[in-house]
């Protein structure tokens, strides 16, 4: 079969067939009397083999090696192709993500595009100062796309940069919340913690709802951050209404705050939050009951019992006072001394 017929049937151009011949990749078996290339059936099969291997991304040199080297191991080459393809996909995916983020910012001028690109580069910098500057610059000259801010906030390890990123994310408001909600479901504990801390800084009803959902998280760190934030918000609401209303979510956060005291995780902050919530008499009795009930459950470690005792210090009301009176005779000397001392302080503060 002559080269023109081969080109029509195989879809490989005559020019490429001549190139294959010059490389020794596919040499026609014969020649006509006029000197034209003449391909045999075996030659045509080799052409299809060449094209098949090229479709996998092999170079012509790799194709020649695959077809002619008896010691060739295809598995190794396929593994290399898989790795190279994954690298290309990663690069292309990153480019696609960047383009989408620039598009989401709806730049009006090319200058806007250039500013956004510069900020995105800075967010991905290895220099913490550059990342922090980009976070703090968001919205001044060009808005950093919220997706980029959230992604950076969820993966930032430097505490100073992380704080700047949380601030920048908070400026995005509701737009960031669904992305942060996905972060709460991350399999990585650090990402979950960063997500709940970012949500806590966004003043929005949806943020409150997410924090209330976070109280049921299996991650104790997530529950703790959510409880502290909701506790502070509930205490502020109660203070604003002079104790007439307890504040949304107050009852829900008490168990989480008590558990933090038992576990010794931010226990001082948790105790302060309970104290702030206890300004209403009804809340004070419920909080004291929760602390006493946890003491009655008998935590195995004595430090936990001491922390629970100390947490009763600033809880007003009869329930807390009675609990401290009983604890003043506790079998653990440290608990007994702490309770007795707290009772003395309460009596000095409130002689009646």
URMO-V994821 format. One record per residue. N is the residue number from 1. RES is the residue in one letter. PHI is phi in whole degrees, -180 to 180 (none if undefined). D_CENTER is the distance of its C-alpha to the mean C-alpha in Angstrom with 2 decimals. Layout:
n=N res=RES phi=PHI d_center=D_CENTER
n=N res=RES phi=PHI d_center=D_CENTER
This chain:
n=1 res=X phi=none d_center=61.90
n=2 res=X phi=-77 d_center=61.88
n=3 res=X phi=-60 d_center=58.83
n=4 res=X phi=-65 d_center=58.87
n=5 res=X phi=-65 d_center=58.88
n=6 res=X phi=-61 d_center=56.08
n=7 res=X phi=-62 d_center=53.97
n=8 res=X phi=-65 d_center=54.56
n=9 res=X phi=-80 d_center=53.80
n=10 res=X phi=-93 d_center=50.81
n=11 res=X phi=81 d_center=49.09
n=12 res=X phi=-96 d_center=49.13
n=13 res=X phi=-64 d_center=51.00
n=14 res=X phi=-60 d_center=54.32
n=15 res=X phi=-63 d_center=52.97
n=16 res=X phi=-68 d_center=50.12
n=17 res=X phi=-62 d_center=52.65
n=18 res=X phi=-66 d_center=54.81
n=19 res=X phi=-65 d_center=51.81
n=20 res=X phi=-59 d_center=51.18
n=21 res=X phi=-67 d_center=54.86
n=22 res=X phi=-66 d_center=54.82
n=23 res=X phi=-84 d_center=51.93
n=24 res=X phi=79 d_center=53.73
n=25 res=X phi=-80 d_center=50.89
n=26 res=X phi=-136 d_center=53.04
n=27 res=X phi=-102 d_center=56.71
n=28 res=X phi=-61 d_center=59.14
n=29 res=X phi=-66 d_center=61.62
n=30 res=X phi=-134 d_center=64.67
n=31 res=X phi=-136 d_center=66.34
n=32 res=X phi=-77 d_center=68.82
n=33 res=X phi=-61 d_center=72.30
n=34 res=X phi=-89 d_center=71.15
n=35 res=X phi=91 d_center=68.33
n=36 res=X phi=-79 d_center=65.43
n=37 res=X phi=-64 d_center=62.45
n=38 res=X phi=-132 d_center=62.77
n=39 res=X phi=-98 d_center=59.83
n=40 res=X phi=-88 d_center=60.39
n=41 res=X phi=-60 d_center=58.36
n=42 res=X phi=-66 d_center=56.69
n=43 res=X phi=-62 d_center=55.82
n=44 res=X phi=-67 d_center=54.14
n=45 res=X phi=-61 d_center=52.12
n=46 res=X phi=-65 d_center=50.91
n=47 res=X phi=-59 d_center=49.91
n=48 res=X phi=-66 d_center=47.73
n=49 res=X phi=-65 d_center=46.23
n=50 res=X phi=-60 d_center=45.45
n=51 res=X phi=-65 d_center=43.77
n=52 res=X phi=-63 d_center=41.74
n=53 res=X phi=-68 d_center=40.38
n=54 res=X phi=-64 d_center=39.74
n=55 res=X phi=-66 d_center=37.66
n=56 res=X phi=-85 d_center=35.25
n=57 res=X phi=102 d_center=34.78
n=58 res=X phi=-75 d_center=37.45
n=59 res=X phi=-76 d_center=39.53
n=60 res=X phi=-64 d_center=43.30
n=61 res=X phi=-64 d_center=43.77
n=62 res=X phi=-67 d_center=41.34
n=63 res=X phi=-64 d_center=43.15
n=64 res=X phi=-62 d_center=46.47
n=65 res=X phi=-64 d_center=45.27
n=66 res=X phi=-64 d_center=43.92
n=67 res=X phi=-85 d_center=47.24
n=68 res=X phi=-115 d_center=49.68
n=69 res=X phi=-91 d_center=48.30
n=70 res=X phi=-62 d_center=49.43
n=71 res=X phi=-91 d_center=46.95
n=72 res=X phi=-66 d_center=43.97
n=73 res=X phi=-111 d_center=41.04
n=74 res=X phi=-61 d_center=39.06
n=75 res=X phi=-62 d_center=36.14
n=76 res=X phi=-64 d_center=35.33
n=77 res=X phi=-67 d_center=35.51
n=78 res=X phi=-63 d_center=33.38
n=79 res=X phi=-61 d_center=30.68
n=80 res=X phi=-64 d_center=30.90
n=81 res=X phi=-65 d_center=30.73
n=82 res=X phi=-61 d_center=27.61
n=83 res=X phi=-63 d_center=25.90
n=84 res=X phi=-63 d_center=27.24
n=85 res=X phi=-66 d_center=26.22
n=86 res=X phi=-62 d_center=22.61
n=87 res=X phi=-65 d_center=22.64
n=88 res=X phi=-64 d_center=24.27
n=89 res=X phi=-62 d_center=21.85
n=90 res=X phi=-61 d_center=18.88
n=91 res=X phi=-65 d_center=20.89
n=92 res=X phi=-68 d_center=21.93
n=93 res=X phi=-65 d_center=18.54
n=94 res=X phi=-62 d_center=17.29
n=95 res=X phi=-65 d_center=20.51
n=96 res=X phi=-61 d_center=20.17
n=97 res=X phi=-61 d_center=16.72
n=98 res=X phi=-64 d_center=18.28
n=99 res=X phi=-63 d_center=21.38
n=100 res=X phi=-64 d_center=19.71
n=101 res=X phi=-68 d_center=17.91
n=102 res=X phi=-64 d_center=21.28
n=103 res=X phi=-63 d_center=23.00
n=104 res=X phi=-64 d_center=20.80
n=105 res=X phi=-76 d_center=21.89
n=106 res=X phi=50 d_center=25.44
n=107 res=X phi=-66 d_center=27.13
n=108 res=X phi=-91 d_center=30.84
n=109 res=X phi=-131 d_center=32.13
n=110 res=X phi=-62 d_center=31.48
n=111 res=X phi=-62 d_center=31.07
n=112 res=X phi=-64 d_center=28.01
n=113 res=X phi=-60 d_center=26.57
n=114 res=X phi=-63 d_center=27.34
n=115 res=X phi=-67 d_center=25.74
n=116 res=X phi=-64 d_center=22.47
n=117 res=X phi=-60 d_center=22.55
n=118 res=X phi=-62 d_center=23.33
n=119 res=X phi=-67 d_center=20.40
n=120 res=X phi=-64 d_center=17.98
n=121 res=X phi=-62 d_center=19.72
n=122 res=X phi=-66 d_center=19.44
n=123 res=X phi=-63 d_center=15.68
n=124 res=X phi=-93 d_center=15.62
n=125 res=X phi=-68 d_center=18.41
n=126 res=X phi=-80 d_center=18.77
n=127 res=X phi=-89 d_center=20.52
n=128 res=X phi=-57 d_center=18.54
n=129 res=X phi=-62 d_center=21.32
n=130 res=X phi=-66 d_center=20.88
n=131 res=X phi=-65 d_center=17.17
n=132 res=X phi=-65 d_center=18.14
n=133 res=X phi=-62 d_center=21.12
n=134 res=X phi=-64 d_center=19.26
n=135 res=X phi=-64 d_center=16.98
n=136 res=X phi=-72 d_center=20.18
n=137 res=X phi=-85 d_center=22.13
n=138 res=X phi=-58 d_center=20.05
n=139 res=X phi=93 d_center=22.61
n=140 res=X phi=-76 d_center=25.61
n=141 res=X phi=-111 d_center=26.86
n=142 res=X phi=-150 d_center=24.37
n=143 res=X phi=-78 d_center=21.27
n=144 res=X phi=-73 d_center=18.04
n=145 res=X phi=-53 d_center=16.55
n=146 res=X phi=-60 d_center=13.94
n=147 res=X phi=-61 d_center=11.68
n=148 res=X phi=-68 d_center=11.98
n=149 res=X phi=-64 d_center=11.46
n=150 res=X phi=-65 d_center=8.21
n=151 res=X phi=-60 d_center=6.89
n=152 res=X phi=-65 d_center=8.76
n=153 res=X phi=-65 d_center=7.76
n=154 res=X phi=-75 d_center=4.07
n=155 res=X phi=-121 d_center=6.10
n=156 res=X phi=-78 d_center=9.36
n=157 res=X phi=-101 d_center=11.50
n=158 res=X phi=-72 d_center=14.65
n=159 res=X phi=-63 d_center=15.20
n=160 res=X phi=-68 d_center=17.44
n=161 res=X phi=-66 d_center=15.31
n=162 res=X phi=-60 d_center=12.33
n=163 res=X phi=-63 d_center=14.98
n=164 res=X phi=-64 d_center=16.22
n=165 res=X phi=-68 d_center=12.99
n=166 res=X phi=-62 d_center=12.57
n=167 res=X phi=-61 d_center=16.20
n=168 res=X phi=-64 d_center=15.87
n=169 res=X phi=-64 d_center=13.21
n=170 res=X phi=-62 d_center=15.63
n=171 res=X phi=-67 d_center=18.42
n=172 res=X phi=-77 d_center=16.97
n=173 res=X phi=63 d_center=17.43
n=174 res=X phi=-59 d_center=17.19
n=175 res=X phi=-59 d_center=16.03
n=176 res=X phi=-89 d_center=12.45
n=177 res=X phi=-68 d_center=12.33
n=178 res=X phi=-66 d_center=12.00
n=179 res=X phi=-67 d_center=8.96
n=180 res=X phi=-69 d_center=7.40
n=181 res=X phi=-61 d_center=9.14
n=182 res=X phi=-64 d_center=7.47
n=183 res=X phi=-64 d_center=4.09
n=184 res=X phi=-63 d_center=7.01
n=185 res=X phi=-95 d_center=8.18
n=186 res=X phi=-64 d_center=5.86
n=187 res=X phi=-73 d_center=8.60
n=188 res=X phi=-97 d_center=7.16
n=189 res=X phi=-60 d_center=8.45
n=190 res=X phi=-63 d_center=7.30
n=191 res=X phi=-67 d_center=3.55
n=192 res=X phi=-61 d_center=5.74
n=193 res=X phi=-65 d_center=8.10
n=194 res=X phi=-65 d_center=6.71
n=195 res=X phi=-65 d_center=6.07
n=196 res=X phi=-68 d_center=9.58
n=197 res=X phi=-69 d_center=11.05
n=198 res=X phi=-70 d_center=10.43
n=199 res=X phi=-60 d_center=11.86
n=200 res=X phi=-62 d_center=14.65
n=201 res=X phi=-96 d_center=15.85
n=202 res=X phi=-102 d_center=16.46
n=203 res=X phi=-81 d_center=20.04
n=204 res=X phi=-151 d_center=20.10
n=205 res=X phi=-60 d_center=21.32
n=206 res=X phi=-65 d_center=18.35
n=207 res=X phi=-64 d_center=16.16
n=208 res=X phi=-61 d_center=18.76
n=209 res=X phi=-62 d_center=18.65
n=210 res=X phi=-66 d_center=14.92
n=211 res=X phi=-67 d_center=15.61
n=212 res=X phi=-65 d_center=18.63
n=213 res=X phi=-66 d_center=16.79
n=214 res=X phi=-66 d_center=14.45
n=215 res=X phi=-63 d_center=17.80
n=216 res=X phi=-100 d_center=18.20
n=217 res=X phi=-67 d_center=15.01
n=218 res=X phi=-70 d_center=16.08
n=219 res=X phi=-87 d_center=13.82
n=220 res=X phi=-64 d_center=16.33
n=221 res=X phi=-66 d_center=14.08
n=222 res=X phi=-64 d_center=12.33
n=223 res=X phi=-58 d_center=15.93
n=224 res=X phi=-63 d_center=17.27
n=225 res=X phi=-62 d_center=15.27
n=226 res=X phi=-64 d_center=15.99
n=227 res=X phi=-65 d_center=19.58
n=228 res=X phi=-63 d_center=20.25
n=229 res=X phi=-68 d_center=19.19
n=230 res=X phi=-65 d_center=21.10
n=231 res=X phi=-62 d_center=23.94
n=232 res=X phi=-64 d_center=24.34
n=233 res=X phi=-65 d_center=24.37
n=234 res=X phi=-65 d_center=26.90
n=235 res=X phi=-65 d_center=29.03
n=236 res=X phi=-65 d_center=29.17
n=237 res=X phi=-65 d_center=30.21
n=238 res=X phi=-66 d_center=32.87
n=239 res=X phi=-66 d_center=34.12
n=240 res=X phi=-65 d_center=34.38
n=241 res=X phi=-102 d_center=36.59
n=242 res=X phi=54 d_center=38.49
n=243 res=X phi=81 d_center=37.40
n=244 res=X phi=-72 d_center=38.60
n=245 res=X phi=-124 d_center=35.23
n=246 res=X phi=-75 d_center=32.68
n=247 res=X phi=101 d_center=29.64
n=248 res=X phi=-61 d_center=27.14
n=249 res=X phi=80 d_center=25.21
n=250 res=X phi=-61 d_center=27.29
n=251 res=X phi=-64 d_center=28.57
n=252 res=X phi=-72 d_center=25.22
n=253 res=X phi=-84 d_center=23.74
n=254 res=X phi=-57 d_center=26.80
n=255 res=X phi=-58 d_center=26.18
n=256 res=X phi=-67 d_center=22.65
n=257 res=X phi=-68 d_center=24.12
n=258 res=X phi=-63 d_center=27.03
n=259 res=X phi=-64 d_center=24.89
n=260 res=X phi=-62 d_center=23.08
n=261 res=X phi=-66 d_center=26.62
n=262 res=X phi=-62 d_center=27.66
n=263 res=X phi=-81 d_center=24.79
n=264 res=X phi=76 d_center=25.20
n=265 res=X phi=-101 d_center=21.62
n=266 res=X phi=49 d_center=22.08
n=267 res=X phi=-65 d_center=25.35
n=268 res=X phi=-66 d_center=27.15
n=269 res=X phi=-63 d_center=24.65
n=270 res=X phi=-64 d_center=24.81
n=271 res=X phi=-64 d_center=28.59
n=272 res=X phi=-63 d_center=28.74
n=273 res=X phi=-64 d_center=26.77
n=274 res=X phi=-64 d_center=29.23
n=275 res=X phi=-61 d_center=32.11
n=276 res=X phi=-67 d_center=31.05
n=277 res=X phi=-71 d_center=30.77
n=278 res=X phi=-84 d_center=34.18
n=279 res=X phi=-70 d_center=36.19
n=280 res=X phi=-85 d_center=37.42
n=281 res=X phi=-55 d_center=39.96
n=282 res=X phi=-64 d_center=38.54
n=283 res=X phi=-68 d_center=35.03
n=284 res=X phi=-60 d_center=36.60
n=285 res=X phi=-64 d_center=38.43
n=286 res=X phi=-67 d_center=35.42
n=287 res=X phi=-67 d_center=33.28
n=288 res=X phi=-62 d_center=36.22
n=289 res=X phi=-62 d_center=36.76
n=290 res=X phi=-65 d_center=33.15
n=291 res=X phi=-67 d_center=33.53
n=292 res=X phi=-66 d_center=36.99
n=293 res=X phi=-62 d_center=35.91
n=294 res=X phi=-70 d_center=33.22
n=295 res=X phi=-66 d_center=35.96
n=296 res=X phi=-66 d_center=38.24
n=297 res=X phi=-69 d_center=35.78
n=298 res=X phi=69 d_center=36.47
n=299 res=X phi=-54 d_center=33.37
n=300 res=X phi=-64 d_center=34.40
n=301 res=X phi=-97 d_center=33.77
n=302 res=X phi=-64 d_center=36.02
n=303 res=X phi=-57 d_center=33.49
n=304 res=X phi=-65 d_center=31.59
n=305 res=X phi=-66 d_center=34.92
n=306 res=X phi=-67 d_center=35.61
n=307 res=X phi=-65 d_center=32.31
n=308 res=X phi=-63 d_center=33.05
n=309 res=X phi=-63 d_center=36.55
n=310 res=X phi=-63 d_center=35.42
n=311 res=X phi=-66 d_center=33.09
n=312 res=X phi=-74 d_center=36.27
n=313 res=X phi=-55 d_center=37.73
n=314 res=X phi=-105 d_center=36.68
n=315 res=X phi=-97 d_center=36.82
n=316 res=X phi=-74 d_center=40.09
n=317 res=X phi=109 d_center=42.42
n=318 res=X phi=-68 d_center=44.77
n=319 res=X phi=-60 d_center=42.24
n=320 res=X phi=-66 d_center=40.57
n=321 res=X phi=-64 d_center=44.02
n=322 res=X phi=-64 d_center=45.42
n=323 res=X phi=-62 d_center=42.49
n=324 res=X phi=-67 d_center=43.00
n=325 res=X phi=-62 d_center=46.74
n=326 res=X phi=-70 d_center=46.22
n=327 res=X phi=-68 d_center=43.70
n=328 res=X phi=-64 d_center=46.31
n=329 res=X phi=-115 d_center=48.18
n=330 res=X phi=-67 d_center=45.27
n=331 res=X phi=-70 d_center=46.08
n=332 res=X phi=-85 d_center=43.37
n=333 res=X phi=-57 d_center=45.17
n=334 res=X phi=-66 d_center=42.03
n=335 res=X phi=-65 d_center=40.97
n=336 res=X phi=-62 d_center=44.58
n=337 res=X phi=-64 d_center=44.96
n=338 res=X phi=-63 d_center=41.71
n=339 res=X phi=-63 d_center=42.72
n=340 res=X phi=-63 d_center=46.24
n=341 res=X phi=-64 d_center=45.08
n=342 res=X phi=-65 d_center=42.75
n=343 res=X phi=-63 d_center=45.69
n=344 res=X phi=-61 d_center=47.86
n=345 res=X phi=-64 d_center=45.42
n=346 res=X phi=-64 d_center=45.20
n=347 res=X phi=-66 d_center=49.00
n=348 res=X phi=-69 d_center=49.39
n=349 res=X phi=-77 d_center=46.95
n=350 res=X phi=-135 d_center=48.42
n=351 res=X phi=-58 d_center=52.01
n=352 res=X phi=-75 d_center=52.65
